[in-house]
Amino acid sequence: MIIPYDALSESALQDLIEDFVTREGTDYGRNEMSMQEKAEHLLALLKSGDMLISYNEDTQSCGLVNKEKYTDK
């Protein structure tokens, strides 16, 4: 299930973004970015619809997925 980013509280959205950008292996290309820059970039992707918030009812967990790679399972 896709959750609109603006359906989350500001705090919950910030926590989700911070969790994503602090994971090992998160790749932002050749350019090094600060955590703040990564968070801002991710928020822009969410607002544009290029990144989605996916909620899995079976595991009761959510994550961020690229729109191009999202499949509704």
Residue pairs with C-beta under 8 A, 6 or more apart in sequence:
1 54
1 55
1 56
1 57
1 72
2 52
2 53
2 54
2 55
2 70
2 72
3 53
3 54
3 55
3 62
4 53
5 13
5 43
5 46
5 47
5 53
8 16
8 53
13 43
13 46
14 39
16 53
16 62
16 64
17 39
17 42
17 43
17 46
17 64
18 35
18 39
20 26
20 42
20 63
20 64
21 35
21 38
21 39
21 42
22 35
26 38
28 38
28 41
33 41
42 51
42 64
45 51
46 52
46 53
46 64
49 67
50 66
50 67
51 64
51 65
51 66
51 67
52 64
52 65
52 66
52 67
52 70
53 62
53 63
53 64
54 62
54 63
54 64
54 65
54 70
55 61
55 62
56 62
56 63
